[in-house]
Amino acid sequence: MARILIVEDNEMNLDMLTRRLEKRGHEIIAATDGATGVDTALKTSPELILMDMSLPVMDGWEATRRLKASSETQGIPIIALTAHAVAGDREKCLEAGANDYETKPVKFPQLLAKINAILGIQDEGGE
């Protein structure tokens, strides 16, 4: 399966996403702030990034912009994860360079469908 970088500062969210994605055969790499997320992406070349937008050190908006501005990482798809669910937030995420957007609390089946679509994985069923 795919190497996925999760940039998430909430330990419970990170643990839940890691366990559920590893269960499906993905290799998970984690970073807990935006600056570390950018560095980790450059070092590990993940196939997909799940980016929390409210992060310490460097927020997810800036981290996404930097990843999309770098020739080394601009092709890596990014799904923005945010508790912001007001009108215009999806567009803001896409403008920052994210390929898709998912609100928190994460509805895992919906997020998994987006991950599978981006990575070209046939859905195996389940949640």
Residue frames as qw, qx, qy, qz and C-alpha x, y, z in Angstrom:
[[0.000, 0.888, 0.460, 0.000, 0.00, 0.00, 0.00],
 [0.290, 0.802, -0.002, 0.523, 1.02, 3.64, 0.34],
 [0.470, -0.171, -0.392, 0.772, 3.36, 5.64, 2.55],
 [0.139, -0.826, -0.375, -0.398, 1.19, 8.33, 4.16],
 [0.300, 0.102, -0.401, 0.860, 2.48, 11.29, 6.16],
 [0.319, -0.779, -0.524, -0.127, 0.05, 12.45, 8.85],
 [0.238, 0.258, -0.272, 0.896, 0.76, 15.96, 10.14],
 [0.541, -0.631, -0.408, -0.378, -1.39, 16.20, 13.27],
 [0.092, 0.452, -0.569, 0.681, -0.70, 17.65, 16.72],
 [0.712, -0.311, 0.222, -0.589, -3.65, 16.02, 18.49],
 [0.119, -0.354, 0.926, -0.061, -2.39, 12.72, 19.89],
 [0.579, 0.228, 0.705, -0.341, -5.81, 11.02, 19.87],
 [0.649, 0.663, -0.001, -0.374, -6.49, 11.99, 16.24],
 [0.248, 0.653, -0.700, -0.150, -3.01, 10.88, 15.20],
 [0.311, -0.192, 0.914, -0.175, -3.38, 7.55, 16.99],
 [0.665, 0.394, 0.508, -0.381, -6.83, 6.86, 15.51],
 [0.597, 0.711, -0.208, -0.307, -5.75, 7.67, 11.95],
 [0.071, 0.582, -0.809, -0.049, -2.49, 5.74, 12.30],
 [0.454, -0.055, 0.862, -0.220, -4.14, 2.58, 13.63],
 [0.684, 0.496, 0.406, -0.347, -6.93, 2.56, 11.07],
 [0.528, 0.748, -0.320, -0.243, -4.66, 3.24, 8.10],
 [0.057, -0.500, 0.864, -0.005, -1.99, 0.75, 9.21],
 [0.624, 0.112, 0.714, -0.297, -4.76, -1.85, 9.54],
 [0.717, 0.636, 0.176, -0.224, -5.36, -1.32, 5.81],
 [0.874, 0.134, 0.200, 0.422, -1.69, -1.90, 5.01],
 [0.289, 0.891, -0.052, 0.346, -0.44, 1.68, 4.75],
 [0.643, -0.078, -0.307, 0.697, 2.93, 2.78, 6.12],
 [0.172, -0.941, -0.254, -0.146, 2.41, 5.79, 8.37],
 [0.489, 0.125, -0.234, 0.831, 4.90, 8.54, 9.06],
 [0.251, -0.854, -0.455, 0.021, 3.92, 11.22, 11.58],
 [0.319, 0.237, -0.167, 0.902, 4.80, 14.82, 12.32],
 [0.238, -0.659, -0.646, 0.304, 3.25, 16.97, 15.03],
 [0.005, 0.774, 0.089, -0.626, 3.85, 20.46, 13.61],
 [0.631, 0.758, 0.111, -0.127, 3.90, 22.05, 10.19],
 [0.108, 0.827, -0.540, -0.108, 7.64, 22.72, 10.02],
 [0.437, -0.299, 0.849, 0.006, 8.46, 19.11, 10.90],
 [0.722, 0.440, 0.504, -0.178, 5.82, 18.01, 8.41],
 [0.490, 0.834, -0.198, -0.158, 7.52, 19.90, 5.58],
 [0.072, -0.663, 0.744, 0.028, 10.96, 18.50, 6.53],
 [0.598, -0.054, 0.790, -0.126, 9.57, 14.97, 6.87],
 [0.729, 0.602, 0.261, -0.198, 7.88, 15.16, 3.46],
 [0.340, 0.825, -0.436, -0.116, 11.16, 16.26, 1.87],
 [0.197, -0.518, 0.830, -0.068, 13.06, 13.40, 3.53],
 [0.480, 0.020, 0.861, -0.169, 10.55, 10.56, 3.06],
 [0.268, 0.141, -0.578, -0.758, 8.63, 11.37, -0.17],
 [0.410, 0.229, 0.795, -0.385, 5.23, 10.09, 1.00],
 [0.103, 0.291, 0.778, 0.547, 2.57, 9.21, -1.56],
 [0.264, -0.726, -0.455, -0.442, -0.07, 11.23, 0.33],
 [0.189, 0.089, -0.503, 0.839, -0.17, 13.79, 3.15],
 [0.336, -0.738, -0.570, -0.134, -3.00, 14.28, 5.64],
 [0.312, 0.242, -0.220, 0.892, -2.48, 17.84, 6.89],
 [0.240, -0.743, -0.540, 0.315, -4.13, 19.30, 9.96],
 [0.272, 0.731, 0.157, 0.606, -4.53, 23.03, 9.32],
 [0.374, -0.857, 0.120, -0.334, -4.28, 24.18, 12.97],
 [0.892, -0.021, -0.261, 0.369, -0.73, 23.24, 13.93],
 [0.430, -0.842, 0.091, 0.312, 1.98, 24.69, 16.17],
 [0.532, -0.355, 0.411, 0.650, 5.29, 26.14, 14.89],
 [0.141, 0.181, -0.501, -0.834, 4.01, 26.46, 11.31],
 [0.640, 0.248, 0.445, -0.576, 0.31, 26.09, 10.58],
 [0.634, 0.206, 0.727, 0.166, -1.03, 23.69, 7.98],
 [0.449, 0.865, 0.182, -0.134, -1.90, 26.51, 5.59],
 [0.043, 0.868, -0.462, -0.179, 1.74, 27.64, 5.37],
 [0.509, -0.297, 0.795, 0.142, 3.09, 24.07, 5.37],
 [0.665, 0.482, 0.570, 0.022, 0.79, 23.20, 2.46],
 [0.354, 0.924, -0.060, -0.129, 1.85, 26.31, 0.52],
 [0.177, -0.732, 0.635, 0.175, 5.53, 25.45, 1.05],
 [0.615, -0.032, 0.781, 0.106, 5.07, 21.82, 0.00],
 [0.608, 0.659, 0.442, 0.017, 3.26, 22.87, -3.17],
 [0.187, 0.949, -0.211, -0.145, 5.92, 25.51, -3.93],
 [0.373, -0.570, 0.706, 0.195, 8.77, 22.98, -3.75],
 [0.601, 0.412, -0.548, -0.410, 9.62, 21.06, -6.90],
 [0.151, 0.227, -0.948, 0.166, 10.45, 18.04, -4.70],
 [0.122, 0.243, 0.859, -0.435, 7.03, 17.83, -3.03],
 [0.364, 0.226, -0.048, -0.902, 4.57, 19.71, -5.26],
 [0.528, 0.054, -0.687, -0.496, 3.23, 16.49, -6.78],
 [0.162, -0.121, -0.916, 0.347, 2.33, 14.89, -3.44],
 [0.360, -0.575, -0.494, -0.545, -1.44, 14.99, -2.90],
 [0.069, 0.050, -0.606, 0.791, -2.56, 16.68, 0.32],
 [0.374, -0.616, -0.624, -0.302, -5.88, 16.22, 2.11],
 [0.046, -0.409, 0.341, -0.845, -6.50, 19.09, 4.53],
 [0.464, -0.470, -0.744, 0.105, -8.02, 18.15, 7.88],
 [0.048, 0.245, -0.217, 0.944, -9.69, 20.97, 9.75],
 [0.044, -0.491, -0.764, 0.416, -12.24, 21.70, 12.43],
 [0.165, 0.391, -0.038, -0.905, -13.07, 24.84, 10.45],
 [0.248, 0.347, 0.874, 0.233, -16.30, 24.08, 8.67],
 [0.211, 0.708, 0.284, -0.612, -17.63, 27.50, 7.78],
 [0.644, 0.724, 0.243, 0.032, -18.42, 28.70, 4.29],
 [0.329, 0.895, -0.293, 0.068, -15.27, 29.29, 2.29],
 [0.527, -0.624, 0.576, 0.025, -12.94, 27.07, 4.32],
 [0.853, 0.178, 0.459, 0.173, -12.89, 24.32, 1.70],
 [0.534, 0.813, 0.056, 0.225, -11.95, 26.89, -0.93],
 [0.185, -0.896, 0.396, -0.084, -9.23, 28.31, 1.36],
 [0.745, -0.324, 0.572, 0.113, -7.73, 24.83, 1.74],
 [0.775, 0.446, 0.374, 0.244, -7.78, 24.26, -2.01],
 [0.267, 0.944, -0.092, 0.171, -6.27, 27.70, -2.65],
 [0.427, -0.755, 0.498, 0.018, -3.43, 26.86, -0.25],
 [0.292, 0.505, -0.777, -0.236, -2.72, 23.83, -2.46],
 [0.485, -0.054, 0.826, -0.282, -4.63, 20.98, -0.85],
 [0.170, 0.003, -0.822, -0.543, -6.14, 18.44, -3.25],
 [0.490, -0.496, -0.640, -0.323, -9.11, 17.76, -0.99],
 [0.181, -0.396, 0.384, -0.814, -10.59, 18.69, 2.36],
 [0.571, -0.367, -0.732, -0.057, -12.15, 16.82, 5.28],
 [0.323, -0.677, 0.160, -0.641, -13.71, 18.33, 8.38],
 [0.287, 0.052, -0.846, 0.447, -13.09, 17.19, 11.95],
 [0.594, -0.341, 0.728, -0.018, -14.18, 15.19, 13.70],
 [0.206, 0.352, -0.767, -0.496, -13.09, 12.95, 10.86],
 [0.877, 0.142, 0.236, -0.393, -15.68, 10.59, 9.41],
 [0.410, -0.443, 0.741, 0.295, -13.23, 7.80, 8.67],
 [0.630, 0.350, 0.676, 0.154, -15.20, 6.02, 5.91],
 [0.368, 0.915, 0.157, -0.055, -15.53, 9.32, 4.04],
 [0.137, -0.838, 0.482, 0.219, -11.82, 10.13, 4.51],
 [0.585, -0.183, 0.759, 0.220, -10.83, 6.61, 3.46],
 [0.617, 0.623, 0.476, 0.068, -12.88, 6.97, 0.26],
 [0.210, 0.963, -0.140, -0.093, -10.96, 10.18, -0.55],
 [0.375, -0.622, 0.657, 0.200, -7.61, 8.54, 0.22],
 [0.665, 0.128, 0.718, 0.159, -8.48, 5.54, -1.97],
 [0.525, 0.805, 0.277, -0.006, -9.64, 7.79, -4.82],
 [0.045, 0.928, -0.342, -0.137, -6.46, 9.88, -4.75],
 [0.347, -0.513, 0.772, 0.145, -4.20, 6.81, -4.54],
 [0.601, 0.296, -0.553, -0.496, -6.21, 4.82, -7.09],
 [0.075, -0.120, 0.956, -0.258, -6.99, 2.03, -4.60],
 [0.504, -0.289, -0.643, -0.500, -10.04, -0.14, -5.17],
 [0.502, -0.421, 0.356, -0.666, -12.33, -0.06, -2.13],
 [0.292, 0.094, -0.949, 0.071, -12.17, -3.32, -0.23],
 [0.568, -0.569, -0.497, -0.325, -15.33, -2.58, 1.73],
 [0.569, -0.374, -0.491, 0.544, -15.49, -2.11, 5.47],
 [0.139, -0.924, -0.267, 0.237, -15.27, 1.23, 7.14]]
